[in-house]
């Protein structure tokens, strides 16, 4: 029986057979990758919603008991401890609750780490929407509606707030207004209606105070960028408001040379 594999091969036949076979991929190389017709992507997003309301201002007669009356304006409405947040001194003049700005965020944490989770949440919401400015505002805060989580922080539908006061630069009277805020990772439909009702309740309590003189237009001071204001000779508070004539903390007139 002839041994075919020992026979001499025809070069033309070998070349024709090789041409009909696909070329082998080089060792260690990659073959051609076919792109899909549509790229399948996984999407991620986070929507934060902050909102708030403020009332008209109520002019209060200046006196030694004027500041002490502020927490009492929330009695009957507060669902948590009532805290008073004083205006920030000059060393915290750049404090903002924005984590993308580490220097300002660190100032903010150093200034407010002593407060409760409810108050810190309220400050984040209300400062983010410019409803309050602690360069001159005194803020009295509590939980007004809703629930908190196991760590004590309000959920997105909880309403926080209270009263904010500042000293009128023209007369030295204290101007008090009601402030409420809410927000976070979600929105609930009836929150706005509940907030409006709570705002009206706080304003009613302010007007019922013995020092209230009536509603007034709000002309909030505008802090100026620069070296900061004066140091109060009465309480020692170093104001961050350069043009202030009255101490944001105690209301005494600042002495200018």
Secondary structure, DSSP 8 states (H G I E B T S, - for coil): ---GGGS---HHHHHHHHHTS-----TT--------SS----------EEEEEE--EEEE---TTTGGGTGGGGTTT-SS--EEE---BGGGTT--S-TTSHHHHHHHHHHHTTS-HHHHHHHHHHHHTTS--TTT-EEEEEEEES-B-TTS-B-TT-EEEEEEEEE-TTT--EEEEEEEEEEES---TTHHHHHHHHHHHHHHHHHTSTTEEEEE--------SSS---B-TTT--BBS-TT-SB-TTT--B----
